[in-house]
Amino acid sequence: MNSNCINDKKTSNLHLSRHTLSSHLNTVSKRWIVLVGMILSLLSSYSHAATLRMAFDNNIVSLDPHELLSESNLQFSHLVFDPLVRWKKDGSLEPRLATRWEQINAKTVRFYLREDVHFISGNEFSAKDVAYTLNRLKGSPDFRAMFDTIQGTKIIDPYTIDVISVAPNPLTLNIMTYVFPMDKAFYQGRDKIVKYGKTFASKNVSGTGAYYIVERQPGIKTVLKRNPDYWDNDSKGNVDKLILTPIRNASTRLAALLSGDVDFIFPISPIDIPRTKQVKGIKVRALQSSRITLLHMNESRNPALKDIRVRKAINLAINQRLIVEKILKGYGTAAGQLSADRFLGHDPKIQPEYDLSKARQLLKEAGYEANLNLSMMASNNRYVDDKLVAEVIAAMLAKVGIKVNLKTLPKAQYFQELDRRQADLMMMTWQSDTLDSNNIFEFLVACQNDDSGLGAYNASEYCNISINQAIRMANTEMNPERRIRLLQSIERTVYDDAAVVPLFWKSLNWAAKKTVHFEDVVNDQNYPHIDRLVISGDEGNNL
């Protein structure tokens, strides 16, 4: 063989070897870069993973999302479950477990569901879970009035489902914000709903949410960890561990924040806001809400309250503006009606009224000049200064000769008494679940009907058939102008009948360490989106 050919072959093999080695090194280098990047990303993730210690004024009564239509239960649902759709701060809706939706016909909305989502049990989420959840909601004592307008569902495929209304429904999407799909395979067969009962669903949970429970001591604390398989990878939140502690007393709650025992509290009492704003390292945020605080007057318990003159006198004797000014320190708005100004039913002509002389005259005409005794109940740890507000109301009624026997109770006991209508006067607050007037009317002033759920929280036991008729019409009226007129007519009827005493729309007040960037995750419904919360710095609460 020609030596030159041999040399050429050796040279060629050498070049090939160098090329192969170079290619191999490049591949190894790229792999190392990717691997190092993953490690750095993981380390970065762990270095920023934070523990958030939250103190609320109320306790999570049940883990069953359908047992109680309460603020604390809904806050919990937003942590461990996910809704189909969710309200944004600007009042629009954002996709969650439903990626998009479309109106198929007048009564049907089709929802396209998110794929590759799993419950914490490991079961895969699909349309069957949505159908199961909607059917369960229709049987919930607290939720069925809202879902009575839903006829049923039709599964198109594993990730597509039609929600069919009884009639054209202007609020279908609003209602879907309360559909937190439950794990059918996990719950079915042991999913009985019992208010304040010890059921499987009240003690066990399998959701798709950003967090899952690792420890629970009812009334003491609930500890949650971030779901490592959570589907929302776009979330910038870094709260890996969440410790929820109920602290009912406002002063104790604030002291826990100032001492560093907790990082984030709700609510902070209005009286404490000015001085708290001056504390270094602490920040406060207040948002006006549409949550109405009102006083029920039970017409069935006390014959005097059947007389419209007595009910009007009670309304006129209570000075809502003074309550907001002196007790809430301006962190609220005096109410003369149930609908906040953002709701379609709001009537700007209806304003709070205060007239002691007229109140005394009406009581005299009704035969109760100085001999009316009323029992009253209120919570003493559910709302900011709820006990003080109740005491002031009792004092105001005393000025027109009404003697009030006031009893205040802790939240858990009080709401059981409210369900049983155990006092002539009962104070409560209500956040419209659909951000619409009709939800308030359905639950608070409609004639009570156990089958439909209407009037579930009508502790006045007031009944005006025309209101029920208007509620039904408004639930199917697709023309916005006609719907406004219907809702305003209900508001006017409630006012004319003096059915309840609207008190105020409260402000929602939070306080936190400056390292807790909660401004963008709180909202006027008080369902903080903790999955998006970012904690910065190092104040002893990082893992």
C-alpha positions in Angstrom: 0.0 0.0 0.0 1.2 3.5 -0.8 2.7 5.1 2.3 1.1 8.4 1.4 -2.3 6.7 1.4 -1.6 5.3 4.8 -0.5 8.7 6.1 -3.6 10.2 4.6 -5.8 7.6 6.3 -4.1 8.2 9.6 -4.5 11.9 9.2 -8.1 11.4 8.2 -8.7 9.2 11.3 -7.0 11.7 13.5 -9.3 14.5 12.2 -12.3 12.2 12.6 -11.2 11.4 16.2 -10.8 15.0 17.0 -14.2 15.9 15.5 -15.8 13.0 17.4 -14.1 14.0 20.6 -15.1 17.7 20.1 -18.7 16.7 19.3 -18.7 14.5 22.4 -17.3 17.2 24.6 -19.9 19.7 23.3 -22.7 17.2 24.0 -21.3 16.6 27.5 -20.8 20.3 28.0 -24.4 21.1 27.0 -25.7 18.3 29.2 -23.7 19.7 32.1 -25.0 23.2 31.4 -28.5 22.0 31.4 -27.9 19.9 34.6 -26.2 22.8 36.3 -29.0 25.1 35.3 -31.6 22.7 36.7 -29.6 22.4 39.9 -29.3 26.2 40.2 -32.9 26.6 39.5 -33.8 24.0 42.1 -31.5 25.6 44.7 -32.9 29.0 43.8 -36.4 27.7 44.2 -35.6 26.2 47.6 -33.7 29.3 48.8 -36.8 31.4 48.0 -39.4 28.9 49.3 -41.0 30.7 52.2 -43.3 29.9 55.1 -46.3 32.2 55.6 -47.9 32.4 59.1 -51.4 33.8 58.7 -53.8 34.7 61.5 -57.4 35.1 60.7 -60.3 36.1 62.9 -62.3 32.9 62.1 -61.7 29.1 62.2 -62.1 26.7 59.3 -65.2 24.9 60.6 -65.2 22.1 58.0 -63.1 20.8 55.1 -66.2 20.1 53.1 -66.5 22.9 50.5 -70.3 22.4 50.3 -71.2 22.3 54.0 -71.2 26.0 54.8 -71.6 29.0 52.5 -69.2 31.0 54.7 -66.2 33.3 54.1 -63.8 31.0 55.9 -64.9 27.9 54.0 -64.5 29.8 50.7 -61.1 31.0 51.6 -60.1 27.5 52.3 -61.6 26.3 49.0 -59.4 28.7 47.1 -56.3 27.2 48.8 -56.9 23.4 48.3 -59.3 23.3 45.4 -59.5 25.3 42.2 -62.7 26.9 40.8 -63.7 26.5 37.1 -63.3 30.3 36.8 -62.2 33.0 39.2 -62.9 36.7 39.7 -60.1 39.1 38.9 -59.6 42.4 40.7 -61.0 44.3 37.8 -64.3 42.5 38.0 -63.6 40.2 35.0 -63.3 36.4 35.0 -60.1 34.4 34.5 -59.9 30.8 33.4 -58.8 28.3 36.1 -59.8 24.6 35.7 -61.9 25.7 32.7 -59.5 27.1 30.0 -62.3 28.6 27.9 -66.1 28.6 27.5 -68.7 29.4 24.9 -72.5 29.9 24.8 -73.9 27.0 22.8 -77.6 28.1 23.0 -79.8 30.2 25.3 -79.6 27.7 28.1 -76.2 26.0 27.6 -72.6 27.0 28.2 -69.9 24.7 27.1 -66.7 24.5 29.2 -63.4 23.3 27.9 -61.4 21.8 30.8 -57.7 21.9 31.6 -55.9 18.6 30.9 -53.2 16.9 32.8 -54.5 18.1 36.2 -54.5 15.7 39.2 -56.1 15.7 42.6 -53.8 15.4 45.5 -55.0 11.8 45.8 -53.4 11.1 42.4 -56.7 10.8 40.6 -56.9 12.6 37.3 -59.3 15.5 36.9 -61.9 15.3 34.2 -65.5 16.3 33.2 -67.0 13.6 35.4 -65.7 15.4 38.5 -67.3 18.7 37.4 -70.6 16.9 36.8 -70.4 15.2 40.2 -69.6 18.5 41.9 -72.5 20.4 40.3 -74.9 17.6 41.3 -73.6 17.7 44.9 -74.0 21.5 45.1 -77.6 21.2 44.0 -78.2 19.1 47.1 -76.3 21.3 49.6 -78.6 23.1 52.0 -76.4 26.3 51.8 -75.6 26.3 48.1 -78.7 24.9 46.4 -80.5 28.3 46.1 -77.7 29.5 43.9 -77.5 26.3 41.9 -81.3 25.8 41.6 -81.1 27.6 38.3 -78.8 24.8 36.9 -80.8 21.9 35.4 -77.8 19.6 34.9 -74.8 18.8 32.8 -73.8 16.8 29.7 -70.4 15.4 29.3 -69.2 15.8 25.7 -65.8 14.2 26.2 -63.4 13.8 29.2 -62.4 17.5 29.0 -65.6 19.1 27.6 -68.8 19.6 29.5 -72.1 21.5 28.9 -73.7 23.2 31.9 -77.5 23.5 31.2 -79.7 26.0 32.9 -83.4 25.6 33.7 -83.9 28.8 31.6 -81.7 31.4 30.0 -79.4 32.5 32.8 -77.5 35.8 32.9 -75.4 34.6 35.8 -74.1 31.2 34.7 -70.5 32.3 34.7 -70.8 34.1 38.0 -72.2 30.9 39.6 -69.3 28.9 38.2 -66.8 30.8 40.4 -68.3 28.6 43.2 -67.7 25.3 41.5 -64.6 23.9 43.0 -64.4 20.4 41.4 -64.2 17.6 43.9 -62.5 14.3 43.4 -65.4 11.9 42.5 -63.4 8.7 42.9 -62.2 9.9 46.4 -65.5 11.2 47.8 -68.3 9.2 46.2 -70.2 6.9 48.5 -69.0 8.8 51.6 -70.0 12.4 50.6 -73.0 13.1 52.8 -73.4 16.8 53.7 -74.3 17.5 57.3 -74.0 21.0 58.6 -71.7 21.0 61.7 -71.6 17.2 61.4 -68.6 14.9 61.5 -68.6 13.4 58.1 -65.9 12.0 55.9 -65.9 15.1 53.6 -65.7 17.4 56.6 -62.5 15.8 57.8 -60.8 14.7 54.5 -59.9 16.6 51.4 -58.6 15.8 47.9 -58.4 18.9 45.7 -56.5 20.2 42.7 -55.3 23.4 44.5 -52.0 24.9 45.2 -51.9 23.5 48.7 -52.7 20.3 50.6 -53.1 19.7 54.3 -50.3 18.1 56.3 -51.6 18.9 59.8 -54.9 20.0 61.3 -55.8 20.9 64.9 -59.3 22.4 64.7 -59.5 25.7 66.4 -55.7 25.8 66.9 -54.0 25.6 63.5 -54.0 24.2 60.0 -50.7 23.5 58.2 -50.6 23.3 54.4 -47.8 22.5 52.0 -47.5 23.6 48.4 -48.6 21.0 45.9 -45.5 19.9 44.0 -47.6 18.9 41.0 -49.7 22.0 40.9 -50.7 22.8 37.3 -50.3 26.6 37.4 -46.6 26.9 36.5 -47.0 30.5 35.7 -47.6 31.5 39.3 -44.7 33.6 40.8 -45.7 32.8 44.3 -43.1 31.3 46.6 -45.1 30.3 49.7 -44.2 26.7 50.2 -45.6 26.2 53.7 -48.7 27.9 55.0 -49.7 27.9 58.7 -53.2 29.2 59.4 -54.0 30.2 63.0 -57.4 31.5 64.2 -56.9 34.4 66.6 -60.3 35.8 67.3 -59.4 38.8 69.5 -58.3 41.8 67.3 -55.8 43.1 69.8 -54.2 39.6 70.3 -54.0 39.2 66.5 -52.3 42.5 66.0 -49.9 41.8 68.9 -48.9 38.5 67.2 -48.0 40.4 64.1 -46.0 43.1 65.9 -44.1 40.5 67.9 -43.2 38.6 64.8 -45.2 35.5 65.7 -47.2 35.8 62.5 -46.5 37.5 59.1 -50.0 38.4 57.8 -53.3 39.1 59.6 -56.9 39.7 58.8 -58.7 41.8 59.8 -57.0 44.6 61.6 -59.4 46.7 63.7 -60.0 50.2 62.2 -59.1 51.7 65.6 -55.6 50.2 65.3 -54.9 51.2 61.7 -53.4 54.7 62.3 -50.8 53.6 64.9 -50.0 50.4 63.0 -49.2 52.4 59.9 -46.5 54.1 61.9 -44.8 50.8 62.9 -41.5 50.2 61.0 -41.6 47.0 58.9 -45.4 46.7 58.8 -47.8 47.7 56.1 -51.6 48.0 56.0 -54.1 47.8 53.1 -57.8 48.6 53.2 -60.3 47.8 50.4 -63.9 48.9 50.3 -66.1 45.8 49.9 -69.6 45.0 48.8 -70.2 42.9 52.0 -73.3 44.2 53.7 -73.9 44.1 57.5 -77.5 44.1 58.4 -80.0 43.4 61.2 -82.8 40.9 60.8 -86.1 41.5 62.6 -88.0 38.2 63.1 -91.6 38.7 62.4 -92.6 35.1 63.5 -91.0 35.2 66.9 -92.3 38.6 68.0 -95.8 39.8 67.0 -94.7 43.4 67.4 -92.3 43.0 64.4 -95.2 42.1 62.1 -96.2 45.8 62.4 -94.5 47.8 59.6 -94.5 50.8 61.9 -92.4 49.0 64.5 -89.9 47.9 61.8 -89.7 51.4 60.3 -89.1 52.8 63.8 -86.2 50.5 64.4 -84.7 51.5 61.1 -85.1 55.2 61.9 -83.6 54.8 65.4 -80.3 53.3 64.2 -77.7 55.9 63.0 -75.7 54.0 60.4 -73.4 57.0 59.7 -72.5 57.4 63.3 -71.6 53.7 63.6 -69.3 54.0 60.6 -67.7 57.2 61.9 -67.2 56.3 65.6 -66.8 52.5 65.5 -65.4 51.8 62.1 -63.4 55.0 62.1 -64.5 55.7 58.5 -63.5 52.3 57.2 -66.9 51.5 55.8 -69.9 53.1 54.2 -73.3 53.6 55.8 -76.0 51.6 54.1 -79.7 52.4 53.5 -80.2 49.3 51.2 -78.7 45.9 50.6 -77.2 46.5 47.2 -73.7 48.1 47.0 -73.3 50.8 44.4 -71.4 48.3 42.1 -74.5 46.1 41.9 -77.3 46.4 39.3 -80.0 46.6 42.1 -78.5 49.6 43.7 -80.9 52.5 43.9 -79.1 55.8 44.5 -82.3 57.4 45.8 -82.4 55.1 48.8 -80.2 56.6 51.6 -79.7 55.8 55.3 -82.4 57.6 57.4 -82.1 58.7 61.1 -85.0 60.3 62.9 -85.7 59.7 66.5 -88.8 61.8 66.7 -90.4 60.0 63.9 -89.4 56.6 65.3 -91.0 57.5 68.7 -94.2 58.6 66.9 -94.4 55.4 64.9 -94.0 53.3 68.0 -96.6 55.3 69.8 -99.1 54.8 66.9 -98.3 51.0 67.0 -99.0 50.9 70.8 -95.4 50.4 71.8 -94.5 53.8 73.2 -92.4 52.5 76.1 -93.1 48.8 76.5 -91.4 46.9 73.7 -88.8 44.3 74.8 -86.8 42.5 72.1 -84.2 39.8 72.3 -81.0 40.3 70.2 -78.1 38.0 69.2 -74.8 38.8 67.5 -71.4 37.2 67.1 -68.6 38.5 69.3 -65.6 37.3 67.3 -66.7 36.9 63.7 -66.5 40.5 62.4 -64.4 43.5 63.4 -66.0 45.0 66.4 -69.1 43.0 65.9 -69.9 42.9 69.7 -69.4 46.7 70.0 -71.6 47.4 67.0 -74.4 45.2 68.5 -74.0 47.1 71.9 -74.3 50.4 70.2 -77.4 49.3 68.3 -79.0 48.2 71.6 -78.2 51.6 73.1 -79.6 53.5 70.1 -82.9 51.5 70.3 -83.1 52.3 74.0 -83.4 56.0 73.1 -86.8 55.4 71.6 -88.0 53.2 74.4 -87.1 49.7 73.0 -85.4 47.5 75.6 -83.0 45.1 74.1 -81.8 41.9 75.8 -78.5 41.4 74.0 -76.6 38.1 73.9 -73.3 37.8 72.0 -71.8 34.4 71.1 -68.6 33.0 69.5 -69.0 32.5 65.7 -69.5 28.7 65.8 -72.3 28.9 68.3 -73.9 32.0 66.9 -74.4 30.7 63.4 -76.1 27.6 64.8 -78.4 29.9 66.7 -79.0 32.0 63.6 -80.1 28.8 61.7 -82.6 28.2 64.5 -83.8 31.9 64.5 -83.3 32.1 68.3 -83.7 35.9 68.7 -86.0 38.7 67.6 -83.1 40.7 66.3 -80.1 38.9 64.7 -77.0 40.7 63.1 -75.1 39.2 60.2 -73.1 40.1 57.1 -73.4 38.9 53.6 -71.1 38.9 50.6 -73.0 38.4 47.3 -71.6 35.2 46.0 -72.2 36.2 42.4 -71.4 39.9 42.8 -75.0 40.6 41.9 -78.0 41.9 43.9 -80.1 38.9 43.2 -77.9 36.6 45.3 -78.5 38.9 48.3 -82.2 38.8 47.7 -82.3 35.0 47.2 -80.7 34.3 50.5 -81.7 37.2 52.8 -85.2 38.4 51.9 -86.9 35.7 49.7 -89.7 33.7 51.3 -88.0 30.7 52.9 -88.3 27.4 50.9 -86.3 24.4 52.1 -86.7 22.6 48.8 -85.2 25.4 46.7 -82.9 26.9 49.3 -84.5 30.3 48.9 -84.5 32.4 52.0 -81.9 30.1 53.7 -80.5 33.1 55.7 -83.8 35.1 56.0 -83.7 35.3 59.8 -86.4 38.0 59.6 -88.8 35.3 58.3 -90.2 38.1 56.2 -92.2 37.0 53.1 -93.4 39.0 50.2 -94.5 36.8 47.3 -93.8 39.6 44.8 -90.1 39.5 45.7 -89.9 35.8 45.0 -91.6 36.4 41.6 -89.2 39.2 40.7 -86.2 37.1 41.8 -87.2 34.3 39.4 -87.7 36.8 36.6 -84.3 38.5 37.2 -82.7 35.0 37.1 -83.8 34.6 33.5 -83.8 38.1 32.2 -81.0 38.5 29.7 -81.8 42.2 28.8 -79.6 44.3 31.1 -81.9 47.3 31.3 -85.0 45.2 32.2 -82.9 43.3 34.7 -81.8 46.5 36.4 -85.4 47.6 36.7 -86.4 44.3 38.2 -83.6 44.3 40.8 -84.2 47.9 41.8 -87.9 47.1 42.2 -86.9 44.4 44.7 -84.6 46.8 46.6 -87.4 49.4 46.7 -89.9 46.8 48.1 -87.5 45.7 50.8 -87.1 49.4 51.7 -90.8 50.2 51.7 -91.6 47.1 53.8 -88.7 47.9 56.2 -87.9 44.2 55.9 -84.4 44.4 57.4 -82.1 47.1 58.8 -79.1 47.7 56.4 -76.2 48.9 58.5 -73.0 49.3 56.5 -70.7 48.0 53.8 -67.5 47.1 55.6 -64.0 47.8 54.5 -61.6 44.9 54.4 -58.4 45.6 56.3 -55.2 43.6 56.2 -51.8 44.1 57.8 -48.5 42.3 57.1 -44.7 42.4 57.3 -43.2 44.5 54.6 -41.6 41.4 53.2 -45.0 40.0 52.4 -46.1 41.4 49.1 -49.8 40.9 49.5 -51.1 43.9 47.7 -51.8 42.1 44.4 -53.3 39.0 45.9 -56.0 40.4 48.1 -59.4 41.4 46.7 -62.7 42.8 47.8 -64.2 39.4 48.2 -61.6 38.5 50.8 -60.3 35.4 49.1 -56.5 36.1 48.9 -54.8 34.2 46.1 -51.9 32.9 48.3 -50.7 30.8 45.4 -49.5 34.0 43.8 -48.1 35.6 47.0 -44.3 36.5 47.0 -42.3 36.8 50.2 -38.9 38.5 50.0 -36.1 39.0 52.4 -35.1 37.0 55.4 -37.0 37.6 58.7 -36.8 34.1 60.0 -39.7 32.8 57.9 -37.8 31.3 55.0 -37.2 27.6 54.8 
